[in-house]
Amino acid sequence: MVQEMPSGLTAAPAEDQSFYIFGHNISHSLSPTLHNAGFRELNFKGRYRIHESPNVDESVVDLIKQPEFGGASVTFPHKLQIGRHLDRITAAASAIGAINTVVIDRSGPENRSLIGDNTDWTGIRTCILQVWEEGMGKSPALVLGAGGAARAACFAIQSLGIREVILVNRTRSTAEKLIAHFPKLRFSYFPALQEITVPNIGIPPVQVVVGCIPVDQMDESDIPEKLFSAATRGVIVEMAYRPLVTPMMQVASRYAGWAVFNGTDVLKEQAYAQFELWTGQKAPSVVMSQAMQKELEKRELHARAQA
């Protein structure tokens, strides 16, 4: 059943609550650092952990049924699988076709419902809005990839009033599924960036770019300079955060008019939204961001020591 998030959601009860990130190959996740720092700052009785599994298996289903379960972040490949184990899905998650957040609804006297939501799109949108200028909505946006993150990107782009999207994805069938999911958007499809000709960049040119593909699928030689040189101002949001600076970011940073956001920027913004859904309190964003930065620096030092 698809439903908007009930306005009567209440914060988690006073006893300790268990929060998780569900996904595969997520031992590197920064989400525990972010959320546990927020919990400590507000003296909130919660603990956030990593739970890895190849898919949404019995171990995941068992955890979300536990009375102490307080909510979860959901990442690849579970975003498309977990919905069938929940009671309701918000309109945003349904429109995107992917769930990245599980929230508990305790608004009824004896009611405990599991709700699937999506905050990825709000993270992308918040980054874009930091540099949004009037007129950007008239330009086409470029989205790299056609998975769950790309769907969130398209939803964010649509919410900003942009109506044209240049979609780049290796597999046409996957791209066609995304295109069918957003009938209000007008798409131009290309299997690779190099195949985009100058007229297809748009008049006016592309000013919003969202990268939603693994970093190892592209290097700087795959990125046409005209993509960024055609516009005097623009914004790129890169969903990947390993490495912190991707090839796409490297090219965009050569142009002074382009603002660059990496995956950690999106991660923080969507995490703040999750935190507020789970706790009913405003996320202590400064503390959470500082904790993440310290963790990144710690990992960088460790990597250098191992080199």
C-alpha positions in Angstrom: 0.0 0.0 0.0 1.4 3.4 -1.0 0.8 6.2 1.4 2.2 9.5 2.4 4.2 9.5 5.7 1.6 9.9 8.5 1.9 13.3 10.2 1.4 11.7 13.5 4.7 9.9 13.6 6.2 9.9 17.1 9.8 9.7 18.3 11.1 6.3 19.4 10.2 5.3 22.9 12.5 5.8 25.9 14.1 2.4 25.8 17.2 1.7 23.7 16.5 1.3 20.1 18.5 -0.5 17.4 19.1 1.1 14.0 20.8 -0.5 11.1 22.1 0.0 7.6 21.1 -2.9 5.4 23.1 -3.8 2.3 25.9 -5.8 0.7 29.6 -4.9 0.8 29.0 -2.0 3.2 31.7 -2.4 5.8 33.1 1.0 4.7 29.8 2.8 5.4 30.1 6.2 7.1 26.4 6.0 8.3 27.2 4.6 11.7 29.6 7.4 12.4 27.0 10.0 11.4 24.0 8.6 13.2 25.7 7.5 16.4 27.3 10.9 16.8 23.9 12.5 16.5 22.4 10.1 19.0 25.1 10.9 21.5 24.7 14.6 21.1 21.0 14.5 21.8 21.3 11.8 24.5 19.0 9.7 22.3 18.7 6.1 23.4 19.7 4.5 20.1 22.6 2.6 18.6 23.2 2.3 14.8 25.0 -0.8 13.4 26.0 -2.3 10.0 24.1 -5.4 8.9 25.5 -7.0 5.8 23.7 -9.6 3.7 23.8 -10.4 -0.1 20.0 -9.6 -0.2 17.0 -9.1 2.0 17.1 -12.4 3.7 15.7 -13.9 6.8 18.3 -12.1 9.0 17.0 -8.7 7.8 13.3 -9.7 8.2 14.0 -10.9 11.7 15.7 -7.7 12.7 12.9 -5.4 11.5 10.4 -7.5 13.4 12.2 -7.1 16.7 10.4 -4.8 19.2 13.6 -2.8 19.8 14.0 -2.1 16.0 14.0 1.7 15.6 14.6 2.1 11.8 17.1 1.5 9.1 19.0 2.9 6.2 18.8 0.7 3.1 21.4 0.5 0.3 22.3 -1.6 -2.7 20.9 -4.1 -3.6 18.3 -4.0 -0.9 16.5 -0.8 -2.0 14.4 -2.6 -4.5 13.7 -5.7 -2.3 12.7 -4.5 1.1 9.4 -3.0 0.2 7.6 -6.3 0.2 8.4 -6.7 3.9 6.9 -3.3 5.0 3.4 -2.2 5.8 3.4 1.0 3.8 5.5 3.0 1.3 5.5 6.7 1.0 4.5 8.5 -2.2 8.1 9.6 -2.7 9.5 6.1 -2.4 6.9 4.8 -4.7 7.5 7.4 -7.3 11.3 6.8 -7.1 10.8 3.0 -7.1 13.4 2.5 -4.4 13.5 2.6 -0.6 16.5 3.9 1.4 14.9 4.4 4.8 12.7 2.3 7.1 10.7 4.2 9.7 8.5 3.0 12.5 5.0 4.6 12.7 3.8 4.5 16.3 1.0 7.0 15.9 -1.7 4.5 16.8 -2.4 3.5 20.4 -1.2 0.0 19.9 0.0 0.3 16.3 3.5 -0.3 15.0 3.9 -0.1 11.3 6.9 -0.3 9.1 7.1 2.4 6.5 9.4 2.6 3.5 10.6 6.1 2.5 13.4 7.6 0.4 15.7 10.5 1.5 18.3 10.1 -1.3 16.4 12.5 -3.4 16.2 15.1 -0.7 20.0 14.8 -0.2 20.6 15.4 -4.0 18.0 18.2 -4.1 19.5 20.0 -1.0 23.0 20.0 -2.6 21.7 21.4 -5.9 19.6 24.1 -4.1 22.8 25.4 -2.4 23.8 26.9 -5.8 20.5 27.0 -7.6 19.9 30.0 -9.8 16.8 31.2 -11.6 16.9 29.8 -15.1 18.6 26.5 -14.3 15.2 24.8 -14.6 15.1 25.7 -18.3 18.2 23.6 -19.0 18.3 19.9 -19.4 19.9 17.9 -16.6 22.4 15.1 -17.2 22.1 11.8 -15.2 24.7 9.1 -15.3 23.3 5.7 -14.5 19.9 4.2 -14.3 19.8 2.4 -11.0 18.1 3.3 -7.7 20.3 6.4 -7.1 19.6 7.6 -10.6 15.9 7.3 -10.0 16.3 9.4 -6.9 18.2 11.9 -9.0 15.4 12.1 -11.6 12.8 12.6 -8.8 14.9 15.4 -7.3 15.4 17.0 -10.8 11.7 16.8 -11.5 10.9 18.4 -8.2 13.0 21.4 -9.2 11.0 22.0 -12.3 13.5 20.6 -14.8 11.7 18.8 -17.5 14.4 17.5 -19.8 17.0 14.8 -18.9 19.9 13.5 -20.8 20.3 9.9 -19.5 23.6 8.1 -20.0 23.7 4.3 -19.2 25.5 1.4 -20.7 22.4 -0.9 -20.8 19.5 0.4 -22.9 16.9 -1.9 -21.3 17.8 -0.6 -17.8 17.6 3.0 -19.0 14.2 2.3 -20.6 12.8 1.1 -17.3 13.9 4.3 -15.6 12.5 6.4 -18.5 9.1 4.6 -18.2 9.0 5.4 -14.5 9.1 9.2 -15.1 6.5 10.0 -17.7 6.6 13.7 -16.8 10.2 14.0 -17.9 11.5 14.2 -21.5 14.5 12.0 -22.0 17.4 11.7 -24.5 19.3 8.5 -24.1 22.9 7.8 -24.8 25.0 4.6 -24.0 28.1 6.7 -23.3 29.1 10.3 -22.6 31.3 10.4 -25.7 28.3 9.9 -27.9 26.6 13.1 -26.8 27.1 15.6 -29.6 27.2 19.4 -28.9 23.6 20.0 -29.9 22.4 17.3 -27.5 24.1 19.1 -24.6 21.3 21.5 -24.9 20.5 25.1 -25.7 20.6 26.3 -23.1 23.4 23.9 -22.0 23.4 21.4 -19.2 23.7 23.1 -15.8 22.9 20.2 -13.5 24.8 16.9 -13.6 24.2 13.9 -11.2 26.6 11.0 -11.3 25.2 7.7 -10.2 27.6 5.1 -11.4 30.6 3.3 -9.8 33.8 5.2 -10.1 35.6 2.4 -11.9 33.3 2.7 -14.9 34.8 6.0 -16.0 38.1 7.9 -16.2 38.8 11.5 -17.3 39.4 10.5 -20.9 35.7 9.4 -21.1 34.4 12.8 -20.1 34.0 15.4 -22.9 35.2 18.8 -21.8 32.4 20.4 -23.7 30.0 19.1 -21.1 31.3 21.7 -18.6 32.7 24.3 -20.9 29.3 24.9 -22.6 27.8 26.6 -19.5 29.2 29.4 -17.5 27.6 28.1 -14.3 26.5 24.7 -13.1 26.4 22.1 -10.4 27.6 18.5 -10.3 26.5 16.1 -7.6 28.5 12.9 -7.5 26.9 10.1 -5.5 30.1 8.0 -5.1 32.4 8.9 -2.2 35.2 6.4 -2.8 37.4 8.1 -3.8 36.4 11.5 -2.5 37.3 13.1 -5.8 36.0 11.2 -8.9 37.1 11.7 -12.5 33.9 13.6 -13.2 34.6 16.0 -10.3 38.2 16.5 -11.5 37.0 17.7 -14.9 34.2 19.9 -13.5 36.6 21.5 -11.1 38.6 23.0 -13.9 35.7 25.4 -14.6 35.2 28.2 -12.1 31.5 28.4 -12.6 30.8 24.8 -11.6 30.0 23.9 -8.0 31.0 20.3 -7.1 29.4 18.1 -4.4 30.7 14.6 -3.7 29.0 11.6 -2.3 29.7 12.5 1.3 27.8 15.8 0.8 24.7 13.8 -0.3 25.2 11.2 2.4 25.1 13.9 5.1 22.0 15.6 3.8 20.0 12.4 3.4 21.2 11.2 6.8 20.0 14.3 8.5 16.5 13.7 7.0 16.6 10.1 8.2 17.7 11.1 11.6 14.7 13.5 12.0 12.3 10.8 10.7 13.5 8.3 13.3 13.9 10.6 16.3 11.4 13.4 15.8 14.2 15.8 16.6 16.3 18.2 14.4 19.5 16.5 13.4 22.6 18.1 15.1 24.2 18.5 11.6 27.4 20.2 12.7 28.3 17.5 15.2 27.4 14.7 12.7 29.4 16.4 10.0 32.4 16.9 12.2 32.3 13.2 13.3 32.2 12.1 9.7 35.1 14.3 8.7 37.2 13.0 11.6 36.5 9.4 10.5 37.5 10.2 6.9 40.7 11.7 8.1 41.4 8.7 10.2 40.8 6.4 7.2 43.1 8.5 5.1 45.9 8.2 7.6 45.4 4.5 7.8 45.5 4.1 4.0 48.7 6.1 3.8 50.3 4.0 6.6 49.3 0.8 4.6 50.7 2.1 1.3 
